[in-house]
Every structure is written in structure tokens, then in C-alpha cells.
Amino acid sequence: MRAEVAIIGAGPAGISAARAAARKAQVLVLDDNLRPGGQIWRRNPLLTALPENVTLKTRVRVLGPWQEHSLLLETPDGPTILDYDRLILATGARELFLPFKDWTLANVIGAGALQALIKEGWNIRGKRIVIAGTGPLLLAVAALARKQGGKVLRILEQAPANRVLAFACQTALYPSKSAQAISLGFGAFQNYRTSSFIVEAIGQDRLSAVTYQDGDKRYHVDCDIAAVGYGLIPNNELAGLLGCRTREGYVVVDNDQRSTVANLFAAGEITGIGGVEKSTIEGEIAGLRSTGQCADHCSRQRDRSWQFAKILEKNFRLSPALKNLATDDTILCRCEDVSFGEVKQFHDWRLAKLQCRIGMGPCQGRVCGPAFSFLRGTGSSNVEPVPVRPPVFATHLQNLTPKQKL
Ligand SMILES: Cc1cc2nc3c(=O)[nH]c(=O)nc-3n(C[C@H](O)[C@H](O)[C@H](O)COP(=O)(O)OP(=O)(O)OC[C@H]3O[C@@H](n4cnc5c(N)ncnc54)[C@H](O)[C@@H]3O)c2cc1C
């Protein structure tokens, strides 16, 4: 099959792009999850409803570019090739996980992962939970955990109090965000700590406590689950392989959401982390402009969502103190069991990979790559993207030799 407009990612950006593009073209949307919705609309059929001339295929992974204007896919029926006229990348973001002592113990998980597991039915009633990392996502996760009967003992925010306060004040300019912030912050205030982060997970075969740093002091708290997420990083691997220019890891786009590659648009978290409103409006613009429709009416909303993205970035920038969390025996790459001590002599990801096998396991460096970049990077606090090679995801060898077209 040949798609007039192919969209990769069925999160808010991809869904919104599909609806807009479908007014003028036949659209194909691909996503590797079981259901559409991306990170926040999963299990919400109303929000993910699509017009008739949109074909949605889930459980399909784009492994990388094939030839010009074609992609290699892994589908439940085997590998295949997709030819497209125009492509919209809406591949979203994932969590940044920074390693600390014994973070590989069972029940130390990502903050967003806890949210996803609860939504998929994990029973956390009565569980004692510590949530740590940075950004407003921590509050959203805490609110959901409390609602499902979890006991949220601490919310540890690495940013200092003055920046959290600045964020709260600046958010007041965005009515939908401030209403959300008030409702989320309401139940969290008592256990919320700023300038704080977990330094050690404690337990035999699973987590039983954490030690955290709060300013100059260290505290011990018994708990069953530690959910940790240091913000989001873009899923930019496919864009990079397709030749899109990136800046600080984000795909560079113009006012029409066009990337630097002809007929290739990008929308949502891969162009900058800014939340669901930014993803939705950028998706709409990409859908409209990729099919020659006017999108002038969207500019103001897009500009506002970008201002919010900048407020987020500025106030929740990672503290350089987090670079000291990993010690020599802290596991950095859990797929290949590589410790921080083994790679700390390298500043170059490729060299570390060749010498120590870091990033060569099933996750293909999705977790340890950004962590390595933060720990060994030259910037004081930023996460530089690490180079990627196809396929984007680890796959069976036979999937690299497709026979039929989708
Ligand atoms: C774990 C997590 C939890 C979050 N929770 C919240 C929350 O509670 N509230 C909130 O406001 N924001 C939350 N966010 C932020 C959220 O990502 C955005 O607000 C919004 O979902 C972004 O929409 P998007 O369409 O840009 O990307 P996403 O929603 O991330 O959608 C991208 C989709 O593309 C798919 N994809 C990526 N690469 C490929 C590929 N190669 N082949 C096939 N499919 C691919 C992904 O699986 C995903 O389904 C969360 C983010 C994360 C990572």
C-alpha cells in the first residue's frame, strides 16, 4: 500500500494531524502500542476517534528508512515496506531515568511508568510510594496513585523552591494549566519537597526503603514503590535516521511544522517538550499544511503553547548535583550490565559502546544513552542526543528482509 499521508505515532499530535489531513487526503496512522492515544489518551476511545478515510494500524513499529520515501515496518504479520508521499512524524517522548545506587531493585520504576501501569490495572491499594524526579508529571502521577488507594509518602522535586514557585506563578497565565496545577497540587502539598532527590534504593530482592537528600540532609523512608522520572526526552531516533536536522535533540521545524527534509513534517513532543496542547495544535498544523490547507488560525495557540514549553524547560532544568548520583559500581546499562565505573573514562557514546557494550541490549540505548549523555556530557545539565543507527528498535534478523508491501 502507498499512503498519501503517513503519520507515525497515534498520540495527541498524530491523532490531531490525521483528523486535519483527512479533510483532503487518504491517511495512514501507525503506532507500536496496542491502542491509539500515545502517553495520555490511551484507553480513551472518544479522544482517539478518527474519520473514515483514516486507516489506523497499531502494533506496528517503524524500524527505519528503507529507500527514498519508504519505511521499513515490523508488523504482527511480519516485516513490510510502506511507500508514502508525505510523512508526519509524531513519535512523542519518553522518560529520562538517571541511575542512583541500586536503582535496578524490583519496584523502582519510572514515574510515567507507574502512571501507565495503574491505568492498565496494577493494584497499588495500600502501597507506600515515593515519587521523585522533576516536573509537573510527578504531581499528576501522585494524584492518580492517591486516587487508586496508594499512600504517597513523598514527592521529591529536584528543582529548588524558587523555581517551582516561579513555574506556579507563570502557569497562572494559562487558565487550563493553572486549574490543573491547583487540583494536582492540592493533595500533594504536605509531602512535597524541593531540592530533593533519591540517592539510594534499599532492599534485598525488592525495594523496602529509599534514602533521599533534601538540601544538606539525608533521610530514610520505608516504602514499597519508588517512581522516578527526570523529565522527558524526545523519541527523535527515526527523525535523525531520516535526515532531519535537530537542535538539542529536538526536530527543527518551520511555522508549517516542516522539517529540514522535503515532504517530512514533525509535530508534538519531538519538536520540544510542552504537553498535550502543544502536541495537539502542532499536529493540526502539520496535518493541514502537509495537504495544502491553510493553518493561519492555529498560529496564536501554537505560540502560546511554545511559551509554556519554555517556562517548563527553564524552571525544571536538571541540577548538576544529579551528576554525582551514580558511583563506580552503579549499573548504567541494565540490558548489558555495564557499570558507570566501566564507562566513566569515555565522553564519546560510540567509543563507550564499542569498548563496553553499553546500549547494545534490547532497549538499544533508549534508557542508558540519555543517562550517559547527562552524566558524561560537557554541558552542566543538558542531555545531548547520542548517535543512532538503524533499526530504531531491536528486532529479529528476518525483519530486516521484508518480502511484501503493506
Ligand atoms: C510516561 C509518560 C507519561 C505522561 N503523562 C502525562 C500526563 O499525565 N499528563 C500530561 O499532560 N502529559 C503527560 N505526558 C506528556 C505527554 O507525552 C504529552 O503531553 C502528549 O502525550 C504528547 O503527545 P505526542 O503525540 O507528542 O506523543 P505521545 O503521546 O508520546 O505519542 C507518540 C506515539 O508514537 C509512538 N511511536 C514512537 N515511535 C514509534 C515508532 N518508531 N513506530 C511506531 N510508533 C511509534 C509511541 O509509542 C506513542 O504511542 C507523559 C509523557 C510520558 C512519556
The ligand as an SDF file (V2000), in Angstrom:
LIG
                    3D

 53 58  0  0  0  0  0  0  0  0999 V2000
    5.3180    8.1330   30.5180 C   0  0  0  0  0  0  0  0  0  0  0  0
    4.6890    9.4620   30.2190 C   0  0  0  0  0  0  0  0  0  0  0  0
    3.5520    9.8910   30.9180 C   0  0  0  0  0  0  0  0  0  0  0  0
    2.9720   11.1260   30.6410 C   0  0  0  0  0  0  0  0  0  0  0  0
    1.8690   11.5320   31.3690 N   0  0  0  0  0  0  0  0  0  0  0  0
    1.3210   12.7750   31.1330 C   0  0  0  0  0  0  0  0  0  0  0  0
    0.2070   13.2530   31.8840 C   0  0  0  0  0  0  0  0  0  0  0  0
   -0.2860   12.5800   32.7790 O   0  0  0  0  0  0  0  0  0  0  0  0
   -0.3030   14.4800   31.6080 N   0  0  0  0  0  0  0  0  0  0  0  0
    0.2380   15.2540   30.5960 C   0  0  0  0  0  0  0  0  0  0  0  0
   -0.2390   16.3750   30.3650 O   0  0  0  0  0  0  0  0  0  0  0  0
    1.3030   14.8200   29.8790 N   0  0  0  0  0  0  0  0  0  0  0  0
    1.8490   13.6190   30.1280 C   0  0  0  0  0  0  0  0  0  0  0  0
    2.9490   13.1930   29.4130 N   0  0  0  0  0  0  0  0  0  0  0  0
    3.4520   14.0750   28.3600 C   0  0  0  0  0  0  0  0  0  0  0  0
    2.8180   13.5870   27.0720 C   0  0  0  0  0  0  0  0  0  0  0  0
    3.7930   12.8570   26.3730 O   0  0  0  0  0  0  0  0  0  0  0  0
    2.2670   14.6660   26.1680 C   0  0  0  0  0  0  0  0  0  0  0  0
    1.5030   15.5860   26.8380 O   0  0  0  0  0  0  0  0  0  0  0  0
    1.4910   14.0840   24.9800 C   0  0  0  0  0  0  0  0  0  0  0  0
    1.0740   12.7520   25.1520 O   0  0  0  0  0  0  0  0  0  0  0  0
    2.4150   14.1400   23.8200 C   0  0  0  0  0  0  0  0  0  0  0  0
    1.7360   13.7520   22.6660 O   0  0  0  0  0  0  0  0  0  0  0  0
    2.5360   13.2770   21.3840 P   0  0  0  0  0  0  0  0  0  0  0  0
    1.5060   12.8920   20.3880 O   0  0  0  0  0  0  0  0  0  0  0  0
    3.5360   14.3190   21.0140 O   0  0  0  0  0  0  0  0  0  0  0  0
    3.3720   11.9980   21.8320 O   0  0  0  0  0  0  0  0  0  0  0  0
    2.9340   10.6200   22.5240 P   0  0  0  0  0  0  0  0  0  0  0  0
    1.6940   10.7490   23.2900 O   0  0  0  0  0  0  0  0  0  0  0  0
    4.1630   10.1500   23.2290 O   0  0  0  0  0  0  0  0  0  0  0  0
    2.6530    9.6570   21.2620 O   0  0  0  0  0  0  0  0  0  0  0  0
    3.6720    9.1660   20.4260 C   0  0  0  0  0  0  0  0  0  0  0  0
    3.3100    7.7870   19.9350 C   0  0  0  0  0  0  0  0  0  0  0  0
    4.2140    7.3930   18.9010 O   0  0  0  0  0  0  0  0  0  0  0  0
    4.5420    6.0250   19.0820 C   0  0  0  0  0  0  0  0  0  0  0  0
    5.8330    5.7480   18.4230 N   0  0  0  0  0  0  0  0  0  0  0  0
    7.0280    6.3200   18.6950 C   0  0  0  0  0  0  0  0  0  0  0  0
    7.9750    5.8310   17.8630 N   0  0  0  0  0  0  0  0  0  0  0  0
    7.3730    4.9360   17.0620 C   0  0  0  0  0  0  0  0  0  0  0  0
    7.8380    4.0950   16.0040 C   0  0  0  0  0  0  0  0  0  0  0  0
    9.1100    4.0940   15.5880 N   0  0  0  0  0  0  0  0  0  0  0  0
    6.9440    3.2520   15.4000 N   0  0  0  0  0  0  0  0  0  0  0  0
    5.6290    3.2520   15.7790 C   0  0  0  0  0  0  0  0  0  0  0  0
    5.1380    4.0470   16.7860 N   0  0  0  0  0  0  0  0  0  0  0  0
    5.9950    4.8780   17.4070 C   0  0  0  0  0  0  0  0  0  0  0  0
    4.5980    5.8910   20.5980 C   0  0  0  0  0  0  0  0  0  0  0  0
    4.5010    4.5580   21.0450 O   0  0  0  0  0  0  0  0  0  0  0  0
    3.3920    6.7330   21.0180 C   0  0  0  0  0  0  0  0  0  0  0  0
    2.2120    5.9720   21.0530 O   0  0  0  0  0  0  0  0  0  0  0  0
    3.5370   11.9520   29.6600 C   0  0  0  0  0  0  0  0  0  0  0  0
    4.6660   11.5170   28.9620 C   0  0  0  0  0  0  0  0  0  0  0  0
    5.2380   10.2920   29.2360 C   0  0  0  0  0  0  0  0  0  0  0  0
    6.4810    9.8610   28.4690 C   0  0  0  0  0  0  0  0  0  0  0  0
  1  2  1  0
  2  3  1  0
  2 52  2  0
  3  4  2  0
  4  5  1  0
  4 50  1  0
  5  6  2  0
  6  7  1  0
  6 13  1  0
  7  8  2  0
  7  9  1  0
  9 10  1  0
 10 11  2  0
 10 12  1  0
 12 13  2  0
 13 14  1  0
 14 15  1  0
 14 50  1  0
 15 16  1  0
 16 17  1  0
 16 18  1  0
 18 19  1  0
 18 20  1  0
 20 21  1  0
 20 22  1  0
 22 23  1  0
 23 24  1  0
 24 25  2  0
 24 26  1  0
 24 27  1  0
 27 28  1  0
 28 29  2  0
 28 30  1  0
 28 31  1  0
 31 32  1  0
 32 33  1  0
 33 34  1  0
 33 48  1  0
 34 35  1  0
 35 36  1  0
 35 46  1  0
 36 37  1  0
 36 45  1  0
 37 38  2  0
 38 39  1  0
 39 40  1  0
 39 45  2  0
 40 41  1  0
 40 42  2  0
 42 43  1  0
 43 44  2  0
 44 45  1  0
 46 47  1  0
 46 48  1  0
 48 49  1  0
 50 51  2  0
 51 52  1  0
 52 53  1  0
M  END
$$$$
